[in-house]
Amino acid sequence: PFDQAAFKGAQQRQAEAEGRARQAVQDLYVKIAAGLTPEERRAFPRWREHRRPPGQNLLDEPDHPAQAKQ
């Protein structure tokens, strides 16, 4: 039988873990950016896109603002 409370708890724990992972990625990028020159910071988004494996990484933020859907 389906245990709705257990499923909801598991979903919540997964969301919390994803949030912690996302925050860790953002903290890492701040540390990296702090050690770069202005030129390196400008080149960093292109480098990241080039090095990123194919497919979408759900824990990674895009390097550009999301486009509004029309």
N, CA, C and O atoms as a printed pandas DataFrame, in Angstrom:
     atom_number atom_name residue_name chain_id  residue_number  x_coord  y_coord  z_coord
0              1         N          PRO        A               1    0.826   -1.212    0.000
1              2        CA          PRO        A               1    0.000    0.000    0.000
2              3         C          PRO        A               1    0.858    1.259    0.000
3              4         O          PRO        A               1    1.976    1.272    0.516
4              5         N          PHE        A               2    0.320    2.290   -0.577
5              6        CA          PHE        A               2    1.011    3.578   -0.678
6              7         C          PHE        A               2    0.930    4.313    0.648
7              8         O          PHE        A               2   -0.157    4.552    1.174
8              9         N          ASP        A               3    2.096    4.671    1.184
9             10        CA          ASP        A               3    2.161    5.428    2.442
10            11         C          ASP        A               3    2.420    6.887    2.085
11            12         O          ASP        A               3    3.561    7.290    1.862
12            13         N          GLN        A               4    1.363    7.658    2.036
13            14        CA          GLN        A               4    1.460    9.051    1.610
14            15         C          GLN        A               4    2.384    9.856    2.520
15            16         O          GLN        A               4    3.168   10.668    2.028
16            17         N          ALA        A               5    2.310    9.652    3.823
17            18        CA          ALA        A               5    3.150   10.405    4.760
18            19         C          ALA        A               5    4.631   10.077    4.548
19            20         O          ALA        A               5    5.475   10.972    4.564
20            21         N          ALA        A               6    4.941    8.800    4.352
21            22        CA          ALA        A               6    6.339    8.410    4.118
22            23         C          ALA        A               6    6.854    8.988    2.807
23            24         O          ALA        A               6    7.985    9.467    2.725
24            25         N          PHE        A               7    5.995    8.936    1.772
25            26        CA          PHE        A               7    6.385    9.486    0.480
26            27         C          PHE        A               7    6.631   10.990    0.584
27            28         O          PHE        A               7    7.621   11.503    0.062
28            29         N          LYS        A               8    5.729   11.685    1.257
29            30        CA          LYS        A               8    5.886   13.132    1.424
30            31         C          LYS        A               8    7.159   13.452    2.206
31            32         O          LYS        A               8    7.867   14.401    1.868
32            33         N          GLY        A               9    7.454   12.679    3.240
33            34        CA          GLY        A               9    8.681   12.882    4.005
34            35         C          GLY        A               9    9.923   12.663    3.160
35            36         O          GLY        A               9   10.890   13.419    3.254
36            37         N          ALA        A              10    9.894   11.624    2.334
37            38        CA          ALA        A              10   11.035   11.346    1.454
38            39         C          ALA        A              10   11.226   12.479    0.449
39            40         O          ALA        A              10   12.355   12.887    0.179
40            41         N          GLN        A              11   10.139   12.980   -0.098
41            42        CA          GLN        A              11   10.219   14.101   -1.042
42            43         C          GLN        A              11   10.799   15.336   -0.356
43            44         O          GLN        A              11   11.607   16.052   -0.948
44            45         N          GLN        A              12   10.397   15.586    0.873
45            46        CA          GLN        A              12   10.900   16.742    1.612
46            47         C          GLN        A              12   12.397   16.608    1.887
47            48         O          GLN        A              12   13.153   17.569    1.742
48            49         N          ARG        A              13   12.813   15.414    2.284
49            50        CA          ARG        A              13   14.248   15.199    2.546
50            51         C          ARG        A              13   15.071   15.370    1.271
51            52         O          ARG        A              13   16.172   15.919    1.305
52            53         N          GLN        A              14   14.535   14.901    0.156
53            54        CA          GLN        A              14   15.237   15.066   -1.115
54            55         C          GLN        A              14   15.342   16.539   -1.475
55            56         O          GLN        A              14   16.402   16.996   -1.903
56            57         N          ALA        A              15   14.269   17.283   -1.311
57            58        CA          ALA        A              15   14.289   18.722   -1.616
58            59         C          ALA        A              15   15.296   19.450   -0.736
59            60         O          ALA        A              15   16.009   20.334   -1.210
60            61         N          GLU        A              16   15.358   19.089    0.527
61            62        CA          GLU        A              16   16.324   19.709    1.437
62            63         C          GLU        A              16   17.756   19.385    1.033
63            64         O          GLU        A              16   18.624   20.257    1.070
64            65         N          ALA        A              17   18.009   18.137    0.646
65            66        CA          ALA        A              17   19.350   17.745    0.202
66            67         C          ALA        A              17   19.738   18.495   -1.072
67            68         O          ALA        A              17   20.875   18.947   -1.207
68            69         N          GLU        A              18   18.794   18.627   -2.004
69            70        CA          GLU        A              18   19.073   19.374   -3.232
70            71         C          GLU        A              18   19.358   20.842   -2.910
71            72         O          GLU        A              18   20.230   21.447   -3.534
72            73         N          GLY        A              19   18.648   21.416   -1.960
73            74        CA          GLY        A              19   18.893   22.795   -1.557
74            75         C          GLY        A              19   20.287   22.964   -0.960
75            76         O          GLY        A              19   20.983   23.936   -1.253
76            77         N          ARG        A              20   20.685   22.013   -0.124
77            78        CA          ARG        A              20   22.037   22.082    0.454
78            79         C          ARG        A              20   23.103   21.956   -0.635
79            80         O          ARG        A              20   24.109   22.664   -0.609
80            81         N          ALA        A              21   22.880   21.055   -1.588
81            82        CA          ALA        A              21   23.843   20.885   -2.680
82            83         C          ALA        A              21   23.918   22.141   -3.537
83            84         O          ALA        A              21   25.007   22.570   -3.918
84            85         N          ARG        A              22   22.766   22.732   -3.843
85            86        CA          ARG        A              22   22.739   23.968   -4.638
86            87         C          ARG        A              22   23.493   25.085   -3.912
87            88         O          ARG        A              22   24.256   25.825   -4.532
88            89         N          GLN        A              23   23.282   25.205   -2.607
89            90        CA          GLN        A              23   23.978   26.237   -1.830
90            91         C          GLN        A              23   25.481   25.998   -1.827
91            92         O          GLN        A              23   26.259   26.948   -1.912
92            93         N          ALA        A              24   25.899   24.731   -1.730
93            94        CA          ALA        A              24   27.325   24.409   -1.755
94            95         C          ALA        A              24   27.951   24.808   -3.085
95            96         O          ALA        A              24   29.070   25.321   -3.113
96            97         N          VAL        A              25   27.244   24.578   -4.185
97            98        CA          VAL        A              25   27.742   24.975   -5.503
98            99         C          VAL        A              25   27.876   26.493   -5.569
99           100         O          VAL        A              25   28.889   27.006   -6.044
100          101         N          GLN        A              26   26.873   27.206   -5.101
101          102        CA          GLN        A              26   26.922   28.668   -5.129
102          103         C          GLN        A              26   28.064   29.188   -4.262
103          104         O          GLN        A              26   28.767   30.116   -4.662
104          105         N          ASP        A              27   28.258   28.600   -3.078
105          106        CA          ASP        A              27   29.364   29.015   -2.206
106          107         C          ASP        A              27   30.707   28.770   -2.874
107          108         O          ASP        A              27   31.621   29.587   -2.763
108          109         N          LEU        A              28   30.825   27.639   -3.572
109          110        CA          LEU        A              28   32.067   27.330   -4.277
110          111         C          LEU        A              28   32.353   28.365   -5.358
111          112         O          LEU        A              28   33.489   28.820   -5.496
112          113         N          TYR        A              29   31.328   28.741   -6.128
113          114        CA          TYR        A              29   31.537   29.732   -7.190
114          115         C          TYR        A              29   31.948   31.085   -6.617
115          116         O          TYR        A              29   32.739   31.793   -7.240
116          117         N          VAL        A              30   31.436   31.458   -5.456
117          118        CA          VAL        A              30   31.855   32.709   -4.812
118          119         C          VAL        A              30   33.334   32.626   -4.449
119          120         O          VAL        A              30   34.080   33.579   -4.674
120          121         N          LYS        A              31   33.760   31.503   -3.892
121          122        CA          LYS        A              31   35.173   31.333   -3.528
122          123         C          LYS        A              31   36.060   31.377   -4.769
123          124         O          LYS        A              31   37.121   32.001   -4.763
124          125         N          ILE        A              32   35.618   30.713   -5.825
125          126        CA          ILE        A              32   36.402   30.717   -7.062
126          127         C          ILE        A              32   36.503   32.136   -7.610
127          128         O          ILE        A              32   37.593   32.596   -7.950
128          129         N          ALA        A              33   35.375   32.826   -7.697
129          130        CA          ALA        A              33   35.361   34.176   -8.272
130          131         C          ALA        A              33   36.235   35.137   -7.479
131          132         O          ALA        A              33   36.853   36.031   -8.058
132          133         N          ALA        A              34   36.294   34.968   -6.176
133          134        CA          ALA        A              34   37.097   35.863   -5.337
134          135         C          ALA        A              34   38.588   35.776   -5.674
135          136         O          ALA        A              34   39.334   36.731   -5.455
136          137         N          GLY        A              35   39.018   34.631   -6.206
137          138        CA          GLY        A              35   40.429   34.458   -6.522
138          139         C          GLY        A              35   40.790   34.735   -7.970
139          140         O          GLY        A              35   41.944   34.559   -8.362
140          141         N          LEU        A              36   39.825   35.166   -8.770
141          142        CA          LEU        A              36   40.074   35.405  -10.188
142          143         C          LEU        A              36   40.318   36.885  -10.475
143          144         O          LEU        A              36   39.875   37.762   -9.734
144          145         N          THR        A              37   41.017   37.131  -11.544
145          146        CA          THR        A              37   41.173   38.503  -12.032
146          147         C          THR        A              37   39.872   38.909  -12.725
147          148         O          THR        A              37   39.048   38.046  -13.032
148          149         N          PRO        A              38   39.671   40.204  -12.976
149          150        CA          PRO        A              38   38.464   40.608  -13.710
150          151         C          PRO        A              38   38.325   39.903  -15.059
151          152         O          PRO        A              38   37.219   39.524  -15.444
152          153         N          GLU        A              39   39.425   39.723  -15.776
153          154        CA          GLU        A              39   39.376   39.046  -17.067
154          155         C          GLU        A              39   38.960   37.588  -16.906
155          156         O          GLU        A              39   38.160   37.070  -17.685
156          157         N          GLU        A              40   39.511   36.934  -15.888
157          158        CA          GLU        A              40   39.149   35.539  -15.637
158          159         C          GLU        A              40   37.676   35.413  -15.239
159          160         O          GLU        A              40   36.999   34.466  -15.640
160          161         N          ARG        A              41   37.187   36.365  -14.453
161          162        CA          ARG        A              41   35.771   36.329  -14.077
162          163         C          ARG        A              41   34.875   36.481  -15.305
163          164         O          ARG        A              41   33.837   35.826  -15.392
164          165         N          ARG        A              42   35.258   37.329  -16.247
165          166        CA          ARG        A              42   34.464   37.479  -17.476
166          167         C          ARG        A              42   34.480   36.199  -18.300
167          168         O          ARG        A              42   33.485   35.873  -18.948
168          169         N          ALA        A              43   35.588   35.471  -18.288
169          170        CA          ALA        A              43   35.719   34.250  -19.085
170          171         C          ALA        A              43   35.119   33.021  -18.384
171          172         O          ALA        A              43   34.872   32.003  -19.031
172          173         N          PHE        A              44   34.889   33.106  -17.092
173          174        CA          PHE        A              44   34.440   31.954  -16.316
174          175         C          PHE        A              44   33.131   31.339  -16.826
175          176         O          PHE        A              44   33.060   30.116  -16.945
176          177         N          PRO        A              45   32.093   32.128  -17.134
177          178        CA          PRO        A              45   30.858   31.500  -17.628
178          179         C          PRO        A              45   31.066   30.676  -18.899
179          180         O          PRO        A              45   30.497   29.592  -19.030
180          181         N          ARG        A              46   31.874   31.177  -19.836
181          182        CA          ARG        A              46   32.138   30.412  -21.055
182          183         C          ARG        A              46   32.899   29.133  -20.733
183          184         O          ARG        A              46   32.616   28.078  -21.300
184          185         N          TRP        A              47   33.857   29.226  -19.829
185          186        CA          TRP        A              47   34.625   28.052  -19.441
186          187         C          TRP        A              47   33.708   27.004  -18.831
187          188         O          TRP        A              47   33.799   25.821  -19.158
188          189         N          ARG        A              48   32.818   27.447  -17.939
189          190        CA          ARG        A              48   31.882   26.518  -17.301
190          191         C          ARG        A              48   30.995   25.829  -18.330
191          192         O          ARG        A              48   30.805   24.615  -18.268
192          193         N          GLU        A              49   30.456   26.583  -19.263
193          194        CA          GLU        A              49   29.591   26.007  -20.291
194          195         C          GLU        A              49   30.351   24.982  -21.127
195          196         O          GLU        A              49   29.811   23.934  -21.480
196          197         N          HIS        A              50   31.603   25.293  -21.439
197          198        CA          HIS        A              50   32.425   24.389  -22.243
198          199         C          HIS        A              50   32.727   23.094  -21.485
199          200         O          HIS        A              50   32.746   22.017  -22.082
200          201         N          ARG        A              51   32.960   23.193  -20.182
201          202        CA          ARG        A              51   33.343   22.046  -19.364
202          203         C          ARG        A              51   32.143   21.238  -18.861
203          204         O          ARG        A              51   32.310   20.100  -18.422
204          205         N          ARG        A              52   30.963   21.800  -18.917
205          206        CA          ARG        A              52   29.763   21.149  -18.387
206          207         C          ARG        A              52   29.440   19.918  -19.216
207          208         O          ARG        A              52   29.450   19.972  -20.445
208          209         N          PRO        A              53   29.152   18.802  -18.545
209          210        CA          PRO        A              53   28.775   17.610  -19.311
210          211         C          PRO        A              53   27.438   17.815  -20.013
211          212         O          PRO        A              53   26.654   18.678  -19.620
212          213         N          PRO        A              54   27.178   17.026  -21.048
213          214        CA          PRO        A              54   25.912   17.173  -21.760
214          215         C          PRO        A              54   24.730   16.893  -20.828
215          216         O          PRO        A              54   24.838   16.117  -19.878
216          217         N          GLY        A              55   23.631   17.528  -21.115
217          218        CA          GLY        A              55   22.442   17.351  -20.295
218          219         C          GLY        A              55   22.332   18.451  -19.258
219          220         O          GLY        A              55   23.247   19.256  -19.089
220          221         N          GLN        A              56   21.232   18.477  -18.584
221          222        CA          GLN        A              56   20.995   19.523  -17.596
222          223         C          GLN        A              56   21.413   19.049  -16.216
223          224         O          GLN        A              56   21.024   17.966  -15.778
224          225         N          ASN        A              57   22.196   19.852  -15.540
225          226        CA          ASN        A              57   22.564   19.585  -14.162
226          227         C          ASN        A              57   21.596   20.375  -13.298
227          228         O          ASN        A              57   21.655   21.604  -13.261
228          229         N          LEU        A              58   20.716   19.688  -12.611
229          230        CA          LEU        A              58   19.673   20.371  -11.858
230          231         C          LEU        A              58   20.202   21.161  -10.668
231          232         O          LEU        A              58   19.481   21.992  -10.116
232          233         N          LEU        A              59   21.440   20.920  -10.263
233          234        CA          LEU        A              59   22.007   21.657   -9.139
234          235         C          LEU        A              59   22.782   22.883   -9.578
235          236         O          LEU        A              59   23.262   23.643   -8.737
236          237         N          ASP        A              60   22.910   23.085  -10.858
237          238        CA          ASP        A              60   23.706   24.178  -11.381
238          239         C          ASP        A              60   22.799   25.285  -11.892
239          240         O          ASP        A              60   21.794   25.020  -12.552
240          241         N          GLU        A              61   23.148   26.495  -11.592
241          242        CA          GLU        A              61   22.387   27.646  -12.052
242          243         C          GLU        A              61   22.881   28.060  -13.427
243          244         O          GLU        A              61   24.070   27.914  -13.711
244          245         N          PRO        A              62   22.017   28.569  -14.284
245          246        CA          PRO        A              62   22.467   29.056  -15.584
246          247         C          PRO        A              62   23.366   30.281  -15.411
247          248         O          PRO        A              62   23.283   30.992  -14.410
248          249         N          ASP        A              63   24.214   30.508  -16.390
249          250        CA          ASP        A              63   25.122   31.649  -16.345
250          251         C          ASP        A              63   24.470   32.927  -16.856
251          252         O          ASP        A              63   25.102   33.983  -16.851
252          253         N          HIS        A              64   23.250   32.851  -17.283
253          254        CA          HIS        A              64   22.548   34.014  -17.805
254          255         C          HIS        A              64   21.124   34.006  -17.264
255          256         O          HIS        A              64   20.600   32.948  -16.917
256          257         N          PRO        A              65   20.495   35.172  -17.188
257          258        CA          PRO        A              65   19.119   35.197  -16.676
258          259         C          PRO        A              65   18.190   34.388  -17.574
259          260         O          PRO        A              65   18.359   34.342  -18.793
260          261         N          ALA        A              66   17.228   33.768  -16.958
261          262        CA          ALA        A              66   16.240   33.009  -17.721
262          263         C          ALA        A              66   15.444   33.955  -18.614
263          264         O          ALA        A              66   15.097   35.065  -18.211
264          265         N          GLN        A              67   15.165   33.506  -19.814
265          266        CA          GLN        A              67   14.360   34.312  -20.739
266          267         C          GLN        A              67   12.886   34.161  -20.388
267          268         O          GLN        A              67   12.422   33.066  -20.068
268          269         N          ALA        A              68   12.175   35.242  -20.449
269          270        CA          ALA        A              68   10.743   35.182  -20.165
270          271         C          ALA        A              68   10.051   34.392  -21.266
271          272         O          ALA        A              68   10.308   34.597  -22.452
272          273         N          LYS        A              69    9.170   33.488  -20.855
273          274        CA          LYS        A              69    8.414   32.709  -21.830
274          275         C          LYS        A              69    7.294   33.575  -22.367
275          276         O          LYS        A              69    6.620   34.279  -21.616
276          277         N          GLN        A              70    7.103   33.514  -23.685
277          278        CA          GLN        A              70    6.068   34.335  -24.302
278          279         C          GLN        A              70    4.916   33.500  -24.746
279          280         O          GLN        A              70    3.945   34.026  -25.291
